Amino acid sequence: LLAGSPAMASTAAIMHRDPGCGCCEKWAAQVRKGLGKTMRVVDASNRATLQARFGIPLRLRSCHTALIDGMAFEGHVPVEDIR
């Protein structure tokens, strides 16, 4: 079971996205607001290496991969599920 805590808000998150993807920025804004985190957005044309490193299966890969509190989140994961 994963649970949010006040300490969660103190660390920044990083989102690696396909360069220029607009939906990714909208999702990042939801995370910023919902978790109170700073979200750094990195345009990464070769995210496959990052996705492989975090064990994200090919069939689940999306346009962005976020690293939040030591966990990888792929695609449009709802803020409630990240908590």
Residue frames as a rotation matrix with the C-alpha (Angstrom) as fourth column:
LEU 1
0.584 0.812 0.000 0.00
0.812 -0.584 0.000 0.00
0.000 0.000 -1.000 0.00
LEU 2
-0.591 -0.730 0.344 1.36
0.728 -0.666 -0.164 3.41
0.348 0.154 0.925 -0.96
ALA 3
0.519 0.761 -0.390 0.21
0.853 -0.494 0.170 6.47
-0.063 -0.420 -0.905 0.94
GLY 4
0.209 -0.392 0.896 0.93
0.344 -0.828 -0.442 10.14
0.915 0.400 -0.039 0.54
SER 5
0.286 -0.169 -0.943 2.52
0.944 -0.118 0.308 12.21
-0.163 -0.979 0.126 3.25
PRO 6
0.913 0.023 -0.408 3.50
0.033 -0.999 0.017 15.85
-0.407 -0.029 -0.913 3.86
ALA 7
-0.024 -0.999 -0.028 7.07
-0.101 -0.025 0.995 14.88
-0.995 0.026 -0.100 2.94
MET 8
0.048 0.102 0.994 5.85
0.871 0.483 -0.092 13.92
-0.489 0.870 -0.066 -0.52
ALA 9
0.896 0.403 0.186 5.30
0.442 -0.777 -0.447 17.58
-0.035 0.483 -0.875 -1.39
SER 10
0.635 -0.680 -0.366 8.89
-0.243 -0.626 0.741 18.49
-0.733 -0.382 -0.563 -0.57
THR 11
-0.360 -0.819 0.447 10.52
0.225 0.388 0.894 16.65
-0.906 0.422 0.044 -3.45
ALA 12
-0.157 0.236 -0.959 10.48
-0.842 -0.540 0.005 17.66
-0.517 0.808 0.284 -7.09
ALA 13
0.392 0.310 0.866 9.20
0.242 0.874 -0.422 15.41
-0.888 0.375 0.268 -9.83
ILE 14
-0.562 -0.577 -0.592 10.66
-0.513 -0.318 0.797 14.98
-0.648 0.752 -0.117 -13.29
MET 15
0.529 0.731 0.431 8.63
0.027 0.493 -0.869 14.20
-0.848 0.472 0.241 -16.38
HIS 16
-0.720 -0.690 -0.070 10.43
-0.142 0.047 0.989 12.94
-0.679 0.722 -0.132 -19.49
ARG 17
0.350 0.935 0.056 8.21
0.001 0.060 -0.998 13.49
-0.937 0.349 0.020 -22.52
ASP 18
0.047 -0.204 0.978 8.16
0.983 0.182 -0.009 13.21
-0.176 0.962 0.209 -26.26
PRO 19
-0.809 -0.455 -0.373 9.41
0.412 -0.891 0.192 16.61
-0.420 0.001 0.908 -27.46
GLY 20
-0.914 0.403 -0.044 6.60
-0.364 -0.767 0.528 19.08
0.179 0.499 0.848 -28.03
CYS 21
-0.528 0.764 -0.371 3.77
0.594 0.644 0.482 16.87
0.607 0.034 -0.794 -26.77
GLY 22
-0.501 0.394 0.771 0.98
-0.426 -0.887 0.176 19.12
0.753 -0.240 0.612 -25.49
CYS 23
0.553 0.788 -0.270 -0.98
-0.137 0.406 0.903 16.60
0.821 -0.463 0.333 -23.43
CYS 24
0.016 -0.646 -0.763 2.04
0.791 0.475 -0.386 15.98
0.612 -0.597 0.519 -21.23
GLU 25
-0.847 -0.341 0.407 2.13
0.092 -0.849 -0.520 19.59
0.523 -0.403 0.751 -20.02
LYS 26
0.008 0.931 0.364 -1.55
-0.634 -0.277 0.722 19.40
0.774 -0.237 0.588 -19.09
TRP 27
0.617 0.170 -0.769 -0.91
0.325 0.834 0.445 16.27
0.717 -0.525 0.459 -17.05
ALA 28
-0.425 -0.858 -0.289 2.12
0.712 -0.119 -0.692 17.87
0.559 -0.500 0.661 -15.37
ALA 29
-0.611 0.277 0.742 -0.06
-0.401 -0.916 0.012 20.85
0.683 -0.290 0.671 -14.37
GLN 30
0.527 0.840 -0.131 -2.51
-0.356 0.358 0.863 18.45
0.772 -0.409 0.487 -12.70
VAL 31
0.327 -0.504 -0.799 0.33
0.749 0.654 -0.106 16.84
0.576 -0.564 0.592 -10.74
ARG 32
-0.710 -0.597 0.374 1.72
0.294 -0.734 -0.612 20.24
0.639 -0.325 0.697 -9.71
LYS 33
-0.285 0.706 0.648 -1.68
-0.685 -0.623 0.378 21.30
0.670 -0.337 0.661 -8.42
GLY 34
0.625 0.695 -0.357 -2.81
-0.320 0.644 0.694 17.97
0.712 -0.320 0.625 -6.97
LEU 35
0.545 -0.494 -0.677 0.41
0.736 0.668 0.105 17.03
0.400 -0.556 0.728 -5.20
GLY 36
0.977 -0.187 -0.106 1.90
-0.116 -0.875 0.471 20.48
-0.180 -0.448 -0.876 -4.63
LYS 37
0.320 -0.899 0.299 5.11
0.605 0.437 0.665 19.39
-0.729 -0.032 0.684 -6.35
THR 38
0.124 -0.431 -0.894 7.52
-0.730 -0.650 0.212 21.14
-0.672 0.626 -0.395 -8.60
MET 39
0.615 0.100 0.782 7.49
0.360 0.847 -0.391 19.30
-0.702 0.522 0.484 -11.92
ARG 40
-0.222 -0.741 -0.633 10.51
-0.537 -0.449 0.714 19.61
-0.814 0.498 -0.299 -14.18
VAL 41
0.819 0.524 0.233 9.68
-0.049 0.468 -0.882 18.79
-0.572 0.711 0.409 -17.80
VAL 42
-0.298 -0.952 -0.076 12.44
-0.379 0.044 0.924 17.27
-0.876 0.304 -0.374 -19.93
ASP 43
0.685 0.399 -0.610 12.07
-0.709 0.174 -0.683 16.81
-0.166 0.900 0.402 -23.68
ALA 44
-0.283 -0.758 0.588 13.57
-0.546 0.631 0.551 13.37
-0.789 -0.165 -0.592 -24.25
SER 45
0.170 0.349 -0.922 13.49
-0.984 0.118 -0.137 11.96
0.061 0.930 0.363 -27.76
ASN 46
-0.236 -0.297 -0.925 14.88
-0.302 0.928 -0.220 8.60
0.924 0.227 -0.309 -26.58
ARG 47
0.010 0.329 0.944 12.79
-0.995 -0.089 0.042 7.69
0.098 -0.940 0.326 -23.56
ALA 48
0.675 0.291 -0.678 12.95
-0.355 0.934 0.046 3.98
0.646 0.210 0.734 -24.44
THR 49
-0.312 -0.870 -0.382 16.16
0.122 0.363 -0.924 3.63
0.942 -0.335 -0.008 -22.43
LEU 50
-0.736 0.113 0.667 14.56
-0.641 -0.435 -0.633 5.24
0.218 -0.893 0.393 -19.36
GLN 51
0.326 0.944 0.043 11.41
-0.930 0.313 0.193 3.15
0.168 -0.102 0.980 -19.75
ALA 52
0.430 -0.246 -0.869 13.45
-0.067 0.951 -0.302 -0.03
0.901 0.188 0.392 -20.03
ARG 53
-0.649 -0.754 0.102 15.49
-0.106 -0.043 -0.993 0.91
0.753 -0.656 -0.053 -16.94
PHE 54
-0.633 0.492 0.598 12.29
-0.760 -0.249 -0.600 1.21
-0.146 -0.834 0.532 -14.92
GLY 55
-0.917 0.167 0.362 10.81
0.146 0.986 -0.084 -2.00
-0.370 -0.024 -0.929 -16.33
ILE 56
-0.099 0.914 -0.394 7.91
-0.551 -0.380 -0.743 -0.43
-0.829 0.143 0.541 -18.21
PRO 57
-0.208 0.052 0.977 6.59
0.526 0.848 0.067 -3.05
-0.825 0.527 -0.204 -20.66
LEU 58
-0.966 -0.213 0.146 6.46
0.224 -0.411 0.884 -2.08
-0.128 0.886 0.445 -24.35
ARG 59
-0.395 0.892 0.221 2.66
0.717 0.149 0.681 -2.41
0.574 0.427 -0.698 -24.43
LEU 60
0.445 0.572 -0.689 2.26
0.888 -0.383 0.256 0.13
-0.117 -0.726 -0.678 -21.60
ARG 61
-0.574 -0.765 -0.291 4.63
0.705 -0.643 0.300 2.83
-0.417 -0.033 0.908 -22.86
SER 62
0.593 0.805 0.012 3.17
0.758 -0.552 -0.347 6.26
-0.272 0.215 -0.938 -23.47
CYS 63
0.541 -0.319 0.778 4.24
0.431 -0.689 -0.582 9.78
0.722 0.651 -0.235 -24.44
HIS 64
0.117 -0.577 0.809 5.68
-0.649 -0.660 -0.377 10.61
0.751 -0.481 -0.452 -21.03
THR 65
0.252 -0.179 -0.951 7.35
0.634 0.773 0.022 8.97
0.731 -0.608 0.309 -18.07
ALA 66
0.444 -0.046 0.895 7.33
-0.510 -0.834 0.210 10.73
0.737 -0.550 -0.394 -14.71
LEU 67
-0.258 -0.574 -0.777 9.67
0.553 0.572 -0.606 10.03
0.792 -0.586 0.170 -11.81
ILE 68
0.186 0.449 0.874 7.99
-0.554 -0.687 0.470 10.94
0.811 -0.572 0.121 -8.54
ASP 69
0.365 -0.072 0.928 9.29
-0.922 0.113 0.372 9.99
-0.131 -0.991 -0.026 -5.11
GLY 70
-0.530 -0.755 0.386 11.44
-0.669 0.652 0.358 7.18
-0.522 -0.069 -0.850 -6.51
MET 71
-0.123 0.562 0.818 8.63
0.370 0.791 -0.488 5.65
-0.921 0.243 -0.305 -8.57
ALA 72
-0.977 -0.161 -0.141 8.03
-0.084 -0.321 0.943 5.73
-0.197 0.933 0.300 -12.31
PHE 73
-0.026 0.999 0.037 4.58
0.150 0.040 -0.988 6.64
-0.988 -0.021 -0.151 -13.66
GLU 74
-0.901 -0.294 0.318 3.82
0.311 0.073 0.948 6.06
-0.302 0.953 0.026 -17.31
GLY 75
-0.541 0.701 0.465 1.19
0.538 -0.136 0.832 8.07
0.646 0.700 -0.303 -19.14
HIS 76
-0.363 0.523 0.771 -1.84
-0.439 -0.826 0.354 9.82
0.822 -0.210 0.530 -17.68
VAL 77
-0.464 0.139 -0.875 -1.92
0.703 0.659 -0.268 8.29
0.539 -0.739 -0.403 -14.20
PRO 78
0.508 0.723 0.468 -4.56
0.228 -0.636 0.737 10.07
0.831 -0.267 -0.489 -12.06
VAL 79
-0.259 -0.601 0.757 -3.19
-0.553 -0.550 -0.626 12.14
0.792 -0.580 -0.190 -9.17
GLU 80
0.496 0.534 0.685 -5.32
-0.867 0.256 0.428 10.10
0.054 -0.806 0.590 -6.75
ASP 81
0.965 -0.165 -0.206 -3.48
0.141 0.982 -0.123 6.95
0.223 0.090 0.971 -7.83
ILE 82
0.086 -0.976 0.200 -0.08
0.091 -0.193 -0.977 8.63
0.992 0.102 0.073 -7.45
ARG 83
0.051 -0.004 0.999 -0.93
-0.905 -0.423 0.045 9.49
0.422 -0.906 -0.025 -3.85
